[in-house]
Amino acid sequence: MKYYLNVLFILLFGFFVNAGVVTDVAAGGLIEPQQVIEGASNELKARMQDPGFTKDFRKITEFVNSVIYPHADFDLISSLVLGKLWKDATASEKDQFKKEFQTLLIRTYSRAFVEFKEWSVRFLPINTDENDRKVMVKTEILQPGLQPIAVNYRMLFNRGEWKVYDILIEGVSLVTNYRTSFKNEVERTGSLQEVINQLAKRNTEALSSQNRS
């Protein structure tokens, strides 16, 4: 289980650099939600061919954010991650948490760019209706010499766009995993604001450390 949780951080939001897309979907190709993931993957892959670019962590982080942000519903993700805490949070706390949590996800995923190379993704068939506003995009991550890893994306169609709001790695939900973590942190510190402050501090220190390396 620990291995899969580590993979969860590595494969955040499913936009896999250096990933060749393998399509096992029936003739007709990928449907729109799948195309969202494929398109972001291709954009990231093309940019990461520049060796000079991959040495500048701040540029990597900014670029990853620019590609992922339009395809992920961070408002919904943040509210789901905080769960009941979101309802009682102030408007300021909600804005701060969303900003810092997004930074956490982006910087964590950005590190994977320079660490993991040989990924490919197989899209599996989807049972969906044209009127469905929610869909589970099912994929398998393929790595040389290893068993495929099931990676599924919960996506929502809102305001004319498909966006990711959760990822399941071998059945382990990113939202549920983080919800438990932040709930425990709030119980330990006694304050959501304190948890946000600590998260902001860790983000700042991590980004500073990466930029000095």
C-alpha positions in Angstrom: 0.0 0.0 0.0 2.9 2.4 0.8 4.2 1.9 -2.8 0.9 2.9 -4.3 0.6 6.0 -2.1 4.0 7.0 -3.3 2.9 6.5 -6.9 -0.1 8.7 -6.1 2.2 11.6 -5.5 4.3 10.8 -8.5 1.4 10.6 -10.9 -0.6 13.6 -9.8 -3.4 14.5 -12.2 -2.3 12.0 -14.7 -0.5 14.3 -17.1 2.5 12.1 -17.6 5.7 13.6 -18.9 7.6 11.4 -21.3 4.6 9.2 -21.6 3.7 7.6 -24.9 -0.1 7.2 -25.0 -1.2 3.7 -25.8 -4.9 3.5 -26.9 -6.8 0.3 -26.3 -10.2 1.9 -26.9 -12.3 0.6 -29.7 -12.2 2.2 -33.1 -13.3 5.8 -33.0 -10.5 6.8 -30.6 -10.6 8.6 -27.3 -13.7 10.4 -26.1 -13.5 14.0 -24.9 -12.6 13.4 -21.2 -9.8 11.0 -22.3 -8.6 13.6 -24.8 -8.2 16.2 -22.0 -5.7 13.9 -20.3 -4.0 12.9 -23.5 -3.7 16.6 -24.6 -2.1 17.7 -21.4 0.3 14.8 -21.5 1.4 15.6 -25.0 1.9 19.3 -24.1 4.1 18.5 -21.1 6.0 15.8 -23.0 6.9 18.2 -25.8 8.2 20.9 -23.4 10.2 18.5 -21.4 12.4 17.5 -24.3 14.5 20.6 -23.6 17.3 19.5 -21.2 18.0 23.1 -20.1 14.4 23.6 -19.1 14.4 20.5 -16.8 17.2 22.0 -14.8 15.2 25.1 -13.7 12.7 23.9 -11.1 10.9 27.2 -10.9 10.3 27.2 -14.6 9.1 23.6 -14.4 6.7 24.4 -11.6 5.3 27.4 -13.4 4.9 25.4 -16.6 3.3 22.4 -15.0 0.8 24.7 -13.2 -0.1 26.4 -16.5 -0.8 23.1 -18.1 -2.6 21.3 -15.2 -4.6 24.2 -13.8 -7.1 24.5 -16.7 -7.9 20.8 -16.5 -8.3 20.4 -12.7 -11.1 21.8 -10.6 -9.1 23.0 -7.6 -12.1 24.6 -6.0 -14.0 21.3 -5.9 -10.8 19.3 -5.0 -10.1 21.7 -2.1 -13.6 21.5 -0.7 -13.7 17.7 -1.0 -10.3 17.4 0.6 -11.3 19.5 3.6 -14.7 17.8 3.8 -16.7 19.1 6.8 -13.9 21.5 7.6 -14.6 23.4 4.4 -18.1 24.2 5.6 -16.8 25.9 8.8 -13.8 27.6 7.2 -13.8 31.3 6.6 -13.6 32.7 3.1 -10.0 33.7 3.8 -9.1 30.2 5.0 -10.7 28.7 1.9 -8.7 30.9 -0.4 -5.5 30.3 1.4 -6.0 26.5 1.6 -6.8 26.3 -2.1 -3.6 28.3 -3.0 -1.3 26.3 -0.8 -2.8 22.9 -1.6 -2.5 23.6 -5.3 1.1 24.6 -4.7 1.7 21.4 -2.8 0.3 19.3 -5.6 2.1 21.1 -8.4 5.5 21.2 -6.8 5.2 17.5 -5.8 4.3 16.5 -9.4 7.0 18.8 -10.8 9.7 16.8 -9.0 8.6 13.7 -10.9 9.6 15.3 -14.2 13.3 14.8 -13.5 13.0 11.5 -11.7 10.7 9.3 -13.7 11.1 8.7 -17.4 9.6 5.5 -18.7 5.8 5.7 -18.3 3.1 5.0 -20.8 -0.7 5.0 -20.3 -3.3 2.7 -21.7 -6.8 4.1 -21.9 -9.5 1.5 -21.1 -13.1 1.6 -22.5 -15.6 3.8 -20.7 -19.3 3.2 -20.3 -20.9 6.6 -20.5 -23.9 8.5 -21.9 -23.6 11.7 -23.8 -25.7 13.4 -21.1 -23.5 12.3 -18.2 -21.8 15.1 -16.4 -19.5 12.9 -14.4 -17.3 10.1 -15.7 -14.5 7.8 -14.5 -11.7 7.8 -17.0 -10.0 4.4 -16.5 -6.3 3.9 -17.4 -3.4 1.6 -16.7 0.1 2.9 -16.2 2.7 0.7 -18.0 6.3 0.5 -16.9 9.0 -1.8 -18.3 9.2 -5.0 -16.3 6.4 -4.1 -13.8 2.8 -4.9 -13.5 0.3 -2.3 -14.8 -1.0 0.1 -12.2 -4.7 1.0 -12.3 -5.1 4.8 -12.4 -8.6 6.2 -12.7 -9.7 9.8 -13.0 -13.0 11.2 -11.7 -14.0 14.0 -14.0 -16.8 16.5 -14.0 -18.3 18.4 -17.0 -19.0 22.0 -15.9 -19.4 25.2 -17.9 -18.5 23.4 -21.1 -15.3 21.8 -19.8 -14.2 18.4 -18.5 -12.0 18.7 -15.4 -10.4 16.2 -13.0 -11.5 16.4 -9.4 -10.1 13.1 -8.0 -7.6 10.3 -8.9 -7.7 6.7 -7.7 -4.4 4.7 -7.8 -5.2 1.0 -7.4 -8.4 2.1 -5.6 -6.7 4.7 -3.3 -8.3 8.1 -3.7 -6.1 11.2 -3.7 -9.0 13.2 -2.1 -9.7 10.6 0.6 -6.0 10.2 1.4 -5.4 14.0 1.8 -8.7 14.4 3.7 -7.6 12.0 6.3 -4.1 13.7 6.5 -5.5 17.2 6.9 -8.2 16.1 9.4 -5.5 14.6 11.6 -3.4 17.7 11.3 -6.2 19.9 12.3 -7.0 17.7 15.3 -3.3 17.8 16.3 -2.9 21.6 16.0 -6.4 22.5 16.9 -6.7 25.0 14.1 -7.2 24.9 10.3 -5.4 28.2 10.0 -2.4 26.8 11.8 -2.4 23.8 9.3 -2.6 26.3 6.4 0.3 28.3 7.9 2.5 25.2 8.2 1.6 24.1 4.7 2.6 27.6 3.4 5.9 27.4 5.2 6.7 24.0 3.9 5.8 25.1 0.3 8.1 28.1 0.6 11.0 26.2 2.0 10.6 23.4 -0.5 10.6 25.8 -3.5 13.5 27.7 -2.1 15.5 24.5 -1.6 14.8 23.3 -5.1 15.8 26.6 -6.6 19.1 26.5 -4.8 19.9 23.0 -5.9 
